[in-house]
Amino acid sequence: MFSYVSHLYCPKCQNTYSVDEPANLCSCGSPLLVAYDMDALKVHFRKESVIGRQPDLWRYHELLPVKKEANIVSFGEGMTPLLEMKKIEKELDIAQLWMKDEGLIPTGSFKARGSAVGVSKAKELGIEEIAMPTNGNAGAAWSLYASRASITSHVVMPVDAPIVTRKECAIAGADLHLVNGLISDAGKIVGRSVKKHGWFDVSTLKEPYRIEGKKTMGLEIAEQLQWKLPDVIAYPTGGGVGIIGIYKAIKELMELGWVREDKMPRLVAVQAEECAPIVKAYEENKTSSDFWPESRTAAFGINVPKAIGDFLVLEAVYETNGCAVAVSDETLLKEQQHIVRKEGTFICPEGAAVFAAVRKLRSEDWIKANETVVCLNTGMGIKYPETVDVNVPLLSPEDTL
């Protein structure tokens, strides 16, 4: 079979739902997760199966929810580079420091993964109009993939979101609106509009398939490291879908027997100090977070004051003996410049926050010198031009340097 998808289930109350009908949240209000026929997969899907397949995330189609290949909507997303950061590795005295560079994926951010799988499944289910709030990159990605699938998209983003992502939505033909507020305010507008018009809500974790796209980062990290998992994976966390997906991917690989069951990486959720609800909950040993008032950060993608799947993020952190870390905007912007000048990779502010967190954890010896660490850079730095101040001399035609 092309996909071994089985059903949807609620991680809170265990209710189940069909994957052949549109679904949002469970009746109890929890996000839904995708289940697969793991017994059949153990027989028919082996890691050798992916050898020679196209270098995109659909190489793992058996472990993705789209049943028919004809419904795939793709720009060739996936299999982003895993780069060894040798200078920073030496600087921090870490045995191996890798960067999974999602800036080189279509649309310029990791959001392409969730939108590729989410839009493909929407197409398979016959959905014609979608709506979502966004901090920028997700709206851009879903707008572009929806355009390719001939699905109408309605997008609401904060007026302070990166201007580049606003233009991506607009040029893709999305019905774009700005709100003088946060993504939580955009979410309320979308919620009211969905009820009014009957559009399908693809807000973060309000449809179950975005996670499946994001989980392919975990599948790729395992494959790129020859199925030997790292000691630590650090991830910038706003809505938290990425870290939830990576955790889900690794658990599925362990169940399939593709990786060692006693080698679960410690997952690190990284946030900004002025928007750190997950970090606060972790420090207080809670299983859910409180709304973070007046949140702000230069790393706009993680400016999420309350994530609907916070309990799943915290579960991933607790169950892997990981942690949650917050860094200041001053620190992450300084780290962004340092990484570019040391390694030549223009990472996004969210990715810079991850490296700053790893630097902090190494200084505290939470990360050991002999360990292997993977940092996720979730987008292109050039999508955030407003975070870089440049003062360049102006020459006259007759001047020399």
N, C-alpha and C positions, 0 to 999 in steps of 0.2 A: 504494500500500500504506500501511497505517497505520504500520508500522515497517519500516525497512530493515536491521534487525539481521541479522547474518550468522553469527557464531560467537564463541566464547570462545577466547582465546589466552594463552599464558604469555609474559610479557615476558623471562623468563630463558632458557628452553629452546625456546621457540616451539612447543610442543605445542598442539594445538587441541582444542576440546571443543564439543559441541552445546549450543545455547541452549534446546533442547526437553527437556532432562533436568536434574534438580537437580545442581549442581556446587558444590564448595567450592574447595579449593586444587588446584593442579597436582600431579601425582605427584612432582614435584621439590620440593614444599613452597612454591612461590611463589604469591602471589595471582594470580588470573586477571583479564584485562581484556576488555572487550566490543568487538568489531569490527563495522563496518557496511559495507554495499555502497556505498562512496563513489562509484564510477563511476555507479551508478544515481541516487544522491542528487544528483550534479552536474547531472543531466538533469532530475529531477523535483522537486527541493526547492530553492527560491530564497528569499532573505530576504524578498522581497515576499509569500511564502506565509503568513507568520505575521501579517501585518497583518489586524486585525479578529477574530482568534481570541480565545478567553477568556484573561483575564490571569492565567494560572497556568502552571506549568512544563510542562504537557502540550501547550502551544502548539507545542512542539518534538518532538511525538510521533514524527515520522519518524526522529529521531536519539536515540530512547529504545528500550529493549529489549522493551517489552510489545507483543505482536503483535496482540492483539485489544482494541479499545476497551472491550468489556464487562468486561474483567478489571481495569480501572483502579479502584483504591481511593484516594479523594481527599477531602480537606477543603478544596479550593480553594487548595492551597499554591503558592507561587511569586510572581513579580513583586513582590518586596518593594521598598520605596522605595530610591532612590539619592539620598541627601540631601547637598547641598553644605554643608560645615561652615565657614561663612564667617568666624566669629570665630576659630576655631582656625587656619584657613587663613591669615588675616592675621597672627595671632600667630606662626606658624611661618615666615611669608614663603614660602608655597608657592602657585604660580599657581592650582591647583585641588585641593582636598582633598574627596573624596567619602566618604560612609559608606554601605555597603550594609547596611541594617538588617534582619537576620534575626530580630530580636526580635518582629516583627509577623507572623510566619508561624504557622500552626496549631501548637499545642503549645508555642509560645514560644521555639523555637530552630531553628537550621538543620538539626537532625537530622530534622525532618519531611520534608525533601527525600529523604534516603536511605531513610527508612522508607516513604515513598509509593511509590517505584519498587521497592524491595526487596520490600515486602509484595504489591504488585500482581503482580510476577513470580512470587512464591511461590504466589499464588492461581492464576496461569495454569499453573503446574507441578503443581498439585494437592497442595501441601504443607499439612499440617494442624496441625503443631506445630513451633514454632521455639524456639530457646534462645540466650541471649546474656549476656555480661558487660557492665557499663555503669558509667560514672562518673555517670550520672543522666539527662541529657537524652535520650540515645539510647534508653535503656530505656523512658522515658516515651513517646517518640514511637512506637517499635515496638509497645509495648503497646496504645496507643490505635488505631493503624492496624490491628493484628492483630485487635482487638476488632471493628472495622468490617468486617473481611474474614471474621469467624467463624473465625479461626485462633487456636489456643491458644498463649500465650507463656509461657516460663519465663525469669525474669530474676534474675541475681545481681549485686548492687552492693555496693561498700564501705560499711561502716556510717557512715563520715564523709561520704558523698555528700549533696548538698543535700536537705533533708527534703521540700521541695516535690515533687521528682522522684520520691521514694519514694511519696508519696501519689498522684501521677499514675498510677504503675504499679498500685498497689493498687486504686484506684477503677476502673481499666480492666479489672480482673479477672485481672491477670497472676498467675502462680505466682511470687511474689516472695520472694527470700531475701537476707539481708545477710551479708557476710563481714567478719570482723575483720582486714582487710588491704587491699591495693591492688587495682586493676583486674586486674593480672596474676594475683593469687590467685583472683579471681573467674573469670578465663579458664580457669584450670586446673580449677576445679570444673565449669564448663560443659563443658569437653573430656571429662572423665570421664563426665559425665551423658549427653552426646550418644551416646557409645559404648554406654552401658548401656541407654538407652531408644530409640535410633534417631531422636531429634529432629533437625531440620535446624538446623545451626549457622549463625547469622547474625551471628557476631562480626565486628568490624571487619576488612574485607578477606578474611574467610573465606567470604564469598559475594560474587559479582562485581557485583551490581547497585546496591549502595549508592552506589558511585562515580558511577554514571550519574545518580542523583538529585542528588548534590552538584555534578556538572559543570554543572547548569543555572544555578548562580550565575554561572559564567563566560559562559554564553550570554546571560543577562540583562544582565550588565554591558556586554557588547558592544552589545546592542540598545539599552539605555538611553542609551548614549553615541553613538548613531547610527552604530554599527559602526566607531567610531574608538577603538582600544584605548588605555588609559592607559599611562603610563610605568612605574608601579609598582603592584602589588597586594600588600597585606600581610595575612597570615592567621594566626590563632592555631593552633598546631600541636600536637596530641597524637598521635592515631592517624594523622593526616595525610591523611585521605580528601578533605577539602575542597580542599587545595592540589593534590593529585594530580588531582582532578576538574576544577578550573579549568584546569590545564595541559592536560589532555586535551581540554577543550572548545575552548580557543583553537587547539590544533593542528588539530582537526577543522574549525573555522571557516576556518582558513587553507587547508586542503586543498580546501574547498568554494569558496574564492575570495570569501568574504563579508567578510574583513578583510585588511589588508595583510600579506603574508608577512614583511616586513622590520620589523615593529612588534610584536615579542613583548615583553609587559610583563616587567619584572624582578620575580620572585616572592620575597617575603620570608616566611620561616617564623619565627614568633614563639613563644618559649617562656618559661617562668619559670625564674629562676636556680637554684631548688632542684629542678628537673626539666627538664634541658636536654640530653637525649641527642643530639638532632639538631644542636643548636648546637655541641656538643663535636665531633661527627663532622665538621661543616662546617669548623670551625677547624683540624681535623687533616687536612683534605682527604681524608677517608675516604668510601667509598661505602655504608657501613652503620654503624649505631650500636651502642654497647655498652649493656647494661642499666644503668639509673641506680638505685643502691641508695638506700633510705630517701627516696624522692621525696615532696615535699609542696608544695602551693601553694594559695593562696586561690582561684586560677582553676582550680577542680577539674576542669573539662572538659579541661584540657591536662595533667593529672597522669597521664601515661602513660610509665612508665619504659623501655619498649621497644616500638616499633611494628613490626608484622610487615611493613609496607610502607615501612620507613624508606629503603630503597634507591630507591624511587620518589619519595619526597619529596626526597631529596638530588639525584636526577637532575633533577627539576623546577627546583630551585634553581640547580644548576650550568649546565644547558642554557639558562637564561634570563639568566645573569649576575646572578642574584639573590644573596641572602645569608640567613643565619640569625642571629637576635638573641635574647638572653635579657634579661629585665628582672626586677628584684626585686619581691616582693610589696608592699613598702612603696611602691615607685614606681608600680606598676599600680593600687593602691587609691587613691593620691593622684590619679592621672590620671583614674580613674573619677569621683571627686568633682568634679574640675576640668571634665571634659566635661559633666557634668550641670548644673553651675552656669553654665557658659558657653553651652551649646547647648540645654539643656533636655531632653536625651535620656538616659534612665536606662539606660545600657549595662551589659552583663554584665562581670565581671572579665576574661574572655578578650578581649573587645573592647577593654577599657581597656589591656590589655597591648599590643595592636596600636598604639594611639595613642601609648603611651609609647615603643614601638620606633621609630615614625615620627619622633617628637620627637628621639630620640637620633640617628637616621640623618640627619636634617636638620641637626642641630648639627655633625655630622661632614662635612657637605656631600656625603654619599653620595647623598642626595636633593637635587636642584638646585632653585633658586627658580622656574625656568620650567617645572617638570614637573607632570604630572597624576597624582595618587595616589588609589587607592581602598583604604579600610580596611574590613575585614569585622568587623561586630559580630554575633557569632553567637547572641546570645540576649537575653532580657529581663533587666534588672538585678533586677527584683522576684523572680526565681526564686532569688536569692542573698541573702535578707534578713540572713543571719548575717555578711555582709561589711560591713554598714553599722551603725555604733554611733550611737545616737540618745539624747541626754539632754535631755528636754523638761520644762519646768517644769509642775507640777501646780497648777491654780487651784482655789480655792473658788468656789461659785456666786455669792458676793457680790463677788468680785474684779473689777478692771478691768485692762486692759493698760497 
